[in-house]
């Protein structure tokens, strides 16, 4: 199994918290799509022979800016170049303001898109304004209703918690609204203030309120309680689903499956090395048109692969198996992991069962801190 990620680096406006690469200059979208198609050709030998593609994901940016003809153009090239499963997961990230009735009808009728990832973030205007989202509360509701009317039944929605404008009561309402819609998969993220974003600038200059860690922790516990009450499984720190409706695309990342990233700033991974494309649209287009993939490469050491294995594994409901560490990375790293994880078993943040280590509900709140302690660093040598 493997995945393909296609980065569409355009947005109508910039969300204040976003640090992904995108442009609000939309005039060269046609050139960009042509370059994406050409990069697929140039990357034809990226995967090992006979590798099956189980997931295709249009991310961004805002992929729903593309019309259906552009989506079909890229997908046709993928299908003609790689060995795609008979029933792959094909996801389109979309903003609510793009999902009008006609666009959804066209997606359903003319493309093989079978999963929508809708960036709701909140159903309350104060939160949307704080984050500088392009859509309104009404568009958030309408986007789900219209998608379901067009028989899109595999929908995941994003929500953001911890914003200063979001009360505990309204956070519960956000979650219950999606549950009442029958959404089978939720991705819920704590608002993170990244450097060099508009939100970071606004907070530094006291233009908006800063985030509150205690509020985030409270919202996280509310999230766990409500989703569990309604039959959702927290199969990864930020991802919840009913009836094993796991995201194939996300799961490929966490299970360290190979994936190919197409487009400006897109990342790829082949099992041992990481690659990342230049994050400049014009330079990307010009380089691809010169038959050159504008990327950099990093070959991961055994230690770096171990750290990534721990990082991704501890975030999931399946946790980390110490026997698997020994098989992949050697006995020394297994013993190191078991020694470093033991204090967290003692304080009830990690459950240990027959060599499998899984975060408890409370431990998930401290996931980043715990995994950092499990990393092998120079001082460990």
C-alpha positions as CSV (number, residue, x, y, z in Angstrom):
1,X,0.0,0.0,0.0
2,X,1.1,3.5,-0.8
3,X,-0.4,7.0,-1.2
4,X,-0.2,10.0,-3.5
5,X,-0.6,13.5,-2.1
6,X,-1.3,16.4,-4.6
7,X,-0.7,19.9,-3.1
8,X,-2.9,22.7,-4.5
9,X,-1.1,25.8,-3.3
10,X,-3.9,28.4,-3.6
11,X,-6.4,30.0,-1.2
12,X,-8.9,32.8,-1.6
13,X,-7.7,34.4,1.6
14,X,-5.2,33.5,4.3
15,X,-6.4,32.0,7.6
16,X,-4.6,33.7,10.4
17,X,-3.2,30.5,12.0
18,X,-2.0,28.7,8.8
19,X,1.7,28.1,8.1
20,X,1.2,25.8,5.1
21,X,2.5,27.0,1.8
22,X,-0.1,28.7,-0.4
23,X,-0.7,31.8,-2.6
24,X,-3.7,34.0,-2.9
25,X,-2.6,34.9,-6.4
26,X,-4.8,32.6,-8.6
27,X,-3.8,33.7,-12.1
28,X,-1.5,30.8,-12.9
29,X,-3.6,27.9,-11.8
30,X,-3.7,26.4,-15.4
31,X,0.1,26.4,-15.6
32,X,0.3,24.9,-12.1
33,X,-2.1,22.0,-13.1
34,X,0.0,21.3,-16.2
35,X,3.1,21.2,-14.1
36,X,1.5,18.8,-11.7
37,X,0.7,16.5,-14.6
38,X,4.2,16.7,-15.8
39,X,5.7,16.1,-12.4
40,X,3.7,12.8,-12.2
41,X,5.4,11.8,-15.4
42,X,8.8,12.7,-14.0
43,X,8.0,10.7,-10.8
44,X,6.8,7.6,-12.6
45,X,9.6,5.4,-11.1
46,X,9.3,6.7,-7.5
47,X,7.6,3.6,-6.1
48,X,8.9,0.0,-6.1
49,X,7.5,-2.0,-9.0
50,X,4.0,-3.3,-8.5
51,X,3.3,-0.9,-5.6
52,X,-0.4,-0.5,-5.1
53,X,-1.8,3.0,-4.6
54,X,-4.5,2.8,-2.0
55,X,-5.0,6.6,-1.4
56,X,-5.0,9.8,-3.5
57,X,-5.4,13.0,-1.6
58,X,-5.8,16.5,-2.9
59,X,-4.6,18.9,-0.1
60,X,-3.6,22.5,0.2
61,X,-4.1,25.3,0.2
62,X,-7.6,24.9,-1.1
63,X,-8.1,22.1,-3.7
64,X,-11.8,22.9,-4.1
65,X,-10.6,26.0,-6.0
66,X,-10.0,23.6,-8.9
67,X,-12.7,22.9,-11.4
68,X,-13.7,19.3,-12.1
69,X,-11.8,19.3,-15.5
70,X,-8.5,20.1,-13.6
71,X,-9.2,17.3,-11.1
72,X,-9.9,14.8,-13.8
73,X,-6.8,15.8,-15.7
74,X,-4.6,15.1,-12.7
75,X,-6.4,11.9,-11.8
76,X,-6.2,10.5,-15.3
77,X,-2.4,11.0,-15.3
78,X,-2.1,9.3,-11.9
79,X,-4.2,6.3,-13.1
80,X,-2.2,6.1,-16.3
81,X,1.1,6.2,-14.5
82,X,0.7,4.2,-11.3
83,X,-0.9,1.0,-10.2
84,X,-4.0,2.3,-8.5
85,X,-6.2,0.0,-6.4
86,X,-9.7,-1.0,-7.7
87,X,-11.3,0.9,-4.9
88,X,-8.9,3.6,-3.7
89,X,-9.8,6.3,-1.2
90,X,-9.7,9.6,-3.2
91,X,-10.1,12.7,-1.0
92,X,-10.6,16.3,-1.9
93,X,-10.1,18.9,0.8
94,X,-12.7,21.6,0.5
95,X,-13.7,24.9,2.1
96,X,-17.5,25.3,2.8
97,X,-17.8,28.4,0.6
98,X,-16.7,26.4,-2.4
99,X,-19.2,23.5,-2.0
100,X,-22.3,24.9,-3.8
101,X,-24.8,22.5,-5.3
102,X,-23.5,22.6,-8.9
103,X,-19.9,22.0,-7.9
104,X,-20.9,19.0,-5.8
105,X,-23.1,17.6,-8.6
106,X,-20.1,17.9,-11.0
107,X,-17.7,16.2,-8.6
108,X,-20.1,13.4,-8.1
109,X,-20.9,13.0,-11.8
110,X,-17.6,13.5,-13.5
111,X,-14.8,12.6,-11.0
112,X,-14.0,9.5,-8.9
113,X,-13.7,11.7,-5.7
114,X,-15.2,9.5,-3.0
115,X,-14.3,11.3,0.1
116,X,-14.6,15.0,1.1
117,X,-12.6,16.6,3.8
118,X,-14.5,19.8,4.8
119,X,-12.7,22.5,6.7
120,X,-15.6,23.6,9.0
121,X,-13.3,24.6,12.0
122,X,-16.3,26.1,13.8
123,X,-20.0,26.8,13.4
124,X,-19.7,30.1,15.2
125,X,-19.0,33.4,13.6
126,X,-16.8,34.8,16.3
127,X,-14.4,31.8,15.9
128,X,-14.4,32.1,12.1
129,X,-13.6,35.8,12.3
130,X,-10.8,35.2,14.8
131,X,-9.3,32.6,12.4
132,X,-10.0,34.8,9.3
133,X,-11.9,31.9,7.6
134,X,-13.5,32.7,4.3
135,X,-16.8,31.0,5.0
136,X,-19.8,31.8,7.2
137,X,-21.7,29.8,9.7
138,X,-24.5,29.2,7.2
139,X,-22.1,28.0,4.6
140,X,-20.6,25.6,7.1
141,X,-24.1,24.0,7.6
142,X,-25.0,24.2,3.9
143,X,-21.8,22.5,2.8
144,X,-22.5,19.3,4.7
145,X,-26.2,19.3,3.8
146,X,-25.5,19.7,0.1
147,X,-22.7,17.1,0.1
148,X,-25.0,14.6,1.7
149,X,-27.7,15.4,-0.8
150,X,-25.3,14.5,-3.6
151,X,-24.7,11.1,-1.9
152,X,-21.2,11.9,-0.5
153,X,-21.4,9.6,2.5
154,X,-17.7,9.4,3.3
155,X,-17.1,12.9,4.8
156,X,-14.6,14.0,7.3
157,X,-14.8,17.4,8.9
158,X,-12.1,19.5,10.6
159,X,-12.7,21.4,13.8
160,X,-10.3,23.7,15.8
161,X,-10.6,24.1,19.5
162,X,-8.8,26.3,22.1
163,X,-9.6,29.6,20.4
164,X,-10.2,32.5,22.9
165,X,-13.6,33.0,21.3
166,X,-14.8,29.4,21.8
167,X,-16.6,28.7,25.0
168,X,-16.8,25.1,26.4
169,X,-20.6,25.1,25.6
170,X,-20.0,26.1,22.0
171,X,-17.2,23.6,21.6
172,X,-19.7,20.9,22.7
173,X,-22.2,22.3,20.2
174,X,-19.6,22.1,17.4
175,X,-19.0,18.4,18.1
176,X,-22.7,17.5,18.6
177,X,-23.6,19.3,15.3
178,X,-21.3,17.0,13.3
179,X,-22.5,14.0,15.2
180,X,-26.1,14.9,14.5
181,X,-25.2,15.2,10.8
182,X,-23.9,11.6,11.0
183,X,-20.3,12.5,10.1
184,X,-18.3,9.3,10.4
185,X,-14.8,10.9,10.8
186,X,-13.7,13.9,12.7
187,X,-10.3,15.6,12.7
188,X,-10.0,18.0,15.7
189,X,-7.0,20.1,16.3
190,X,-5.8,22.4,19.1
191,X,-5.2,25.9,17.8
192,X,-1.4,26.2,17.4
193,X,0.3,29.6,17.1
194,X,3.1,29.2,14.6
195,X,5.8,31.8,14.1
196,X,5.6,33.9,11.0
197,X,1.8,33.6,10.8
198,X,-0.7,36.4,10.9
199,X,-2.0,35.1,14.2
200,X,1.4,35.1,15.8
201,X,1.9,38.8,14.7
202,X,-1.6,39.7,16.0
203,X,-0.9,38.1,19.4
204,X,2.5,39.6,19.7
205,X,1.1,43.1,19.0
206,X,-1.9,42.6,21.3
207,X,-4.4,42.8,18.5
208,X,-6.2,39.5,19.5
209,X,-6.2,37.4,22.6
210,X,-3.6,34.6,23.0
211,X,-4.6,31.0,23.4
212,X,-5.0,29.5,26.8
213,X,-3.4,26.1,27.5
214,X,-5.9,25.2,30.3
215,X,-8.8,25.9,27.9
216,X,-7.1,23.6,25.3
217,X,-6.8,20.9,27.9
218,X,-10.4,21.3,28.9
219,X,-11.6,21.2,25.3
220,X,-9.5,18.1,24.7
221,X,-11.1,16.3,27.6
222,X,-14.6,17.4,26.3
223,X,-13.7,16.1,22.9
224,X,-12.7,12.7,24.3
225,X,-15.8,12.4,26.5
226,X,-18.3,13.4,23.8
227,X,-16.8,11.3,21.0
228,X,-16.6,8.2,23.3
229,X,-20.2,8.7,24.4
230,X,-21.3,8.7,20.8
231,X,-19.3,5.6,19.7
232,X,-16.3,7.3,18.1
233,X,-12.9,5.7,18.4
234,X,-9.9,8.0,19.0
235,X,-7.6,6.1,16.7
236,X,-5.0,8.9,16.6
237,X,-4.5,11.9,18.8
238,X,-6.5,14.3,16.5
239,X,-8.7,11.8,14.6
240,X,-11.9,10.0,15.6
241,X,-14.2,7.7,13.6
242,X,-17.1,5.4,13.9
243,X,-17.2,1.7,12.7
244,X,-13.5,1.6,11.8
245,X,-13.9,4.4,9.2
246,X,-10.2,5.1,9.4
247,X,-8.7,7.5,6.9
248,X,-6.5,5.4,4.6
249,X,-4.4,8.5,3.6
250,X,-3.6,9.5,7.2
251,X,-3.1,5.9,8.3
252,X,-0.5,5.4,5.6
253,X,1.5,8.3,7.2
254,X,1.3,6.8,10.7
255,X,2.2,3.3,9.5
256,X,5.2,4.7,7.6
257,X,4.0,3.5,4.2
258,X,5.6,5.2,1.2
259,X,3.9,8.2,-0.3
260,X,4.6,10.6,-3.2
261,X,4.0,14.3,-2.9
262,X,3.2,16.2,-6.1
263,X,3.3,20.0,-6.3
264,X,5.0,23.0,-4.6
265,X,6.2,22.2,-1.0
266,X,4.8,18.6,-1.2
267,X,6.7,16.0,0.8
268,X,7.5,12.4,-0.2
269,X,8.8,9.4,1.7
270,X,10.1,6.1,0.3
271,X,10.8,4.2,3.5
272,X,14.4,5.5,4.0
273,X,14.5,9.0,2.6
274,X,12.4,12.1,2.6
275,X,12.0,14.6,-0.2
276,X,10.4,18.0,-0.3
277,X,9.6,20.2,-3.3
278,X,10.4,23.9,-3.5
279,X,7.7,26.1,-1.9
280,X,7.5,28.7,-4.7
281,X,4.9,28.3,-7.4
282,X,6.7,30.1,-10.2
283,X,10.1,28.4,-9.5
284,X,8.3,25.0,-9.3
285,X,6.5,25.5,-12.6
286,X,9.6,26.6,-14.4
287,X,11.7,23.8,-13.0
288,X,9.2,21.1,-13.9
289,X,8.8,22.6,-17.4
290,X,12.6,22.1,-17.7
291,X,12.2,18.4,-16.8
292,X,13.8,18.9,-13.3
293,X,12.0,18.0,-10.1
294,X,12.9,20.9,-7.7
295,X,13.3,19.0,-4.5
296,X,15.7,18.4,-1.7
297,X,16.4,15.0,-0.1
298,X,17.3,13.7,3.3
299,X,18.3,10.1,4.0
300,X,17.2,9.0,7.4
301,X,19.6,7.3,9.8
302,X,18.6,4.3,11.8
303,X,18.1,6.6,14.8
304,X,16.0,9.0,12.9
305,X,13.8,6.2,11.6
306,X,13.4,4.9,15.2
307,X,12.4,8.4,16.4
308,X,9.8,8.7,13.7
309,X,8.5,5.2,14.4
310,X,8.0,6.1,18.1
311,X,6.5,9.5,17.1
312,X,3.9,8.1,14.8
313,X,3.2,4.9,16.7
314,X,2.5,6.5,20.1
315,X,-0.1,8.9,18.5
316,X,-2.3,5.9,17.5
317,X,-4.6,3.5,19.3
318,X,-2.3,0.7,18.3
319,X,0.7,2.1,20.1
320,X,4.3,0.8,19.8
321,X,5.4,-2.8,20.1
322,X,8.9,-3.2,21.6
323,X,9.4,-6.5,19.6
324,X,8.8,-4.4,16.4
325,X,11.5,-1.9,17.5
326,X,14.0,-4.7,18.0
327,X,13.2,-6.2,14.6
328,X,13.5,-2.9,12.8
329,X,16.2,-1.1,14.8
330,X,18.0,-3.5,17.0
331,X,18.0,-4.7,20.6
332,X,19.8,-1.6,22.0
333,X,17.0,0.7,20.9
334,X,14.4,-1.7,22.2
335,X,16.0,-1.7,25.7
336,X,16.3,2.1,25.5
337,X,12.6,2.5,24.7
338,X,11.5,0.1,27.4
339,X,13.6,2.0,30.0
340,X,12.5,5.5,29.0
341,X,8.8,4.5,28.8
342,X,8.7,2.9,32.2
343,X,8.1,6.2,34.3
344,X,5.0,6.9,32.2
345,X,3.6,3.5,33.0
346,X,4.0,4.3,36.6
347,X,2.1,7.6,36.4
348,X,-0.7,6.0,34.3
349,X,0.0,7.9,31.1
350,X,0.9,4.7,29.2
351,X,-0.6,1.3,29.3
352,X,1.7,-1.7,28.8
353,X,0.4,-5.1,27.7
354,X,2.6,-7.9,26.4
355,X,5.1,-5.6,25.0
356,X,2.7,-3.1,23.4
357,X,2.7,0.4,24.8
358,X,-0.4,2.7,24.3
359,X,-1.2,6.1,25.7
360,X,-4.0,6.3,28.2
361,X,-6.7,8.9,27.6
362,X,-4.9,11.2,30.1
363,X,-1.6,10.4,28.5
364,X,-2.8,11.6,25.1
365,X,-3.0,15.1,26.6
366,X,0.8,14.9,27.0
367,X,1.6,13.0,23.8
368,X,4.2,15.4,22.5
369,X,6.1,15.5,25.9
370,X,6.1,11.7,26.2
371,X,7.3,11.0,22.7
372,X,10.1,13.5,23.1
373,X,11.3,11.7,26.2
374,X,11.3,8.4,24.2
375,X,13.5,9.8,21.4
376,X,17.1,8.8,21.1
377,X,19.2,11.9,21.3
378,X,22.9,12.5,21.3
379,X,23.0,12.7,25.1
380,X,21.7,9.1,25.1
381,X,24.8,7.7,23.4
